[in-house]
Amino acid sequence: MQEVTEFVNKTEIIKQIPLFSELNWIETWMLLSKLTFFEYKKNEIIYQEGQPSDGFYLLISGRLQALKKIEAGEEKTFDYITRNKYFGILSLLTDQNHSASVKVINDAFVLKIKKDDFQAILKRTPKIAVNMSQALSWRIRRRRLNPQGTSEAKIITLIAGSHNVGKNMYAANLSLSLAKETGKKVMLLDLNTDNYVISRKLGLDSMKPVLSLSESSLGKIEFAEYINTSKEGVDVVNLSVRSFRESHKSDISQLISFLMEAYSYIFIIVESGLNETTIDVLKQSDIIHIIVNDEKKKLQQTRVFFKEIKQTIEDLGEDVFIVVNENQDKRARISSEKRKKILQERIHTTIPYFHAPEPGESFYKEVITYPDSEFAKSIRTIAREIGEVRVGLALSGGAALGLAHVGVLKVLEEENIDIDFIAGTSMGAFLGSLWASGATALEIEKVALALESKFATLSLFDLTVSPRGLVAGKHAVKLLKKNLKVKSFEELKIPFITVACDLESRQEVIFDEGDVAKAVRASIAIPGVFVPVAHKGGYLLDGGVLQPLPVQLLIKKGVNKIIAVNVLPNQLHAQGAYQKYQDRLKSEREELKKSNFLKKFFHHAKKGMRKLFMPNLFDAIVISMQASESILAEASGKQADVCLHPDLSDISWFEFFRARELIKRGEDAARGAIAELKEIRTNQKVS
């Protein structure tokens, strides 16, 4: 364990934590004055079972496990602690010894507030006490429903926004993918009018009887008679639609509570339309997916249905998403902009239509049969989001230095390390958006290598006469649009987010919907170099001003594991480069003493010319900006699970013509951490 005393953006970290996110500036300031950050290494013990409570703990990054002693002194894992979860709170509030030990699984960054300080904060800030009370009540309630589980079970309801929209195909593939990605048990409660439709499509050998809700109080032995088991880890129970419609709320609640003892994820598949029991199911759900296809009429019906749900259920949670299944007929498909306009709601995901290669082949197991299809990849991303096993990639700014990102992308592809979410700033946004659109790392490398000539590099900078900036930025946007596979965020193959800085308010402006090229153009607007982008009556500057390494954007999106790539040289890198520069000058001076008059003349002439142009305005702006950005990026990198930081201090920000060398250094950095990168995908949240 080591206390972190160097620069950490505490305010930004506090904003990301739901428990503290609603505090005013006075309450935030008081909290900041009392907290401390610690770094723990793998296998370290944070506290032992039986020790007295000494404070409030909250996990910022990494992963922990809670262990309890059983017979013969052995320890058993009973829970896992992931990002933004607090622990040790019950012993703190009850003034009892810890009931479990907490051990570090992956290197962890932990926030701690001493016991006396935290109790004083609770007295002065009732808002925290109320939020904590609600969260603890929820935990205790779920633990009572699921006393044997090592993690909280999730209830996911899939409901059709209209008829014949591919709901059952989506349900089958999503449940199969979730079981595969998490290694956990999945239950699918099928409430279709044709009870056996999903069971048949999954190819289950035998069809067990349909369960009536009046029988849901059966014990485990009797209940087993209704379970259709698949070898892929998904169990299916066909539930009587009539008994569901006529049931009392307590019947469905009792069934769900019973299932939570044995399953980590429970899918409830219901038809379109609302009745009292359906409403109760929706209220109990942790996640709701409303399924629709992209036919205009179906989208209109879904808009009305979603409005009805929101009017009926006042306390509808935030995890309600619209999922669009792409139409089989390309000519009948509607653009993402039109879909959004018709629905008047944000679309969470659009699932690409999958063309089965064999006539009559079932679409219900495509994630297993054709895992490399775009359909399967989309389903897998959603499954990882539900299973809390998403891996995100944060790409820093850095102008030409950002070309090192291409090398990292090449290694990720070669090693089949899937990325579920990308956040990019400035040059990281430029390259990240290309990859998210479906361009391969090799295709992006070709774009980068086309800049190897100094003429090509200069062509990126379309100079303009403007008091706002020296470069118009049209050439950069043209290059981006030429290589983007899609136009809008909604069409991207991998979810992507970028950031810019509002000139007037100095606040972040987040882009995760709309036109990709416009968003990236805002994020690359280096102050004083590129003309700022007009936006909603104001102007936007480079996102690196506030978020040079956008790890925090991924955290806010709920991404569980983060790979960060920081290409900005830190102080140590800069000092090393400066020392090498001084050594080179010294060597040149020694060589010059031995040279003839002509060599000395040309040397001094070259030196004099350099002084005329160095440092120039561009250098002064960008280098000073990168100096401050590097401090922020270092702090952000500490919140990532793996942070790659190649030393690029000997390469200047404008040297795009050194693309090949930059890409190679990115590759080397990724290969040097290949074991950690592979572990991040395989070592996930488990039960």
Disulfide bonds with the S-S distance in Angstrom:
none
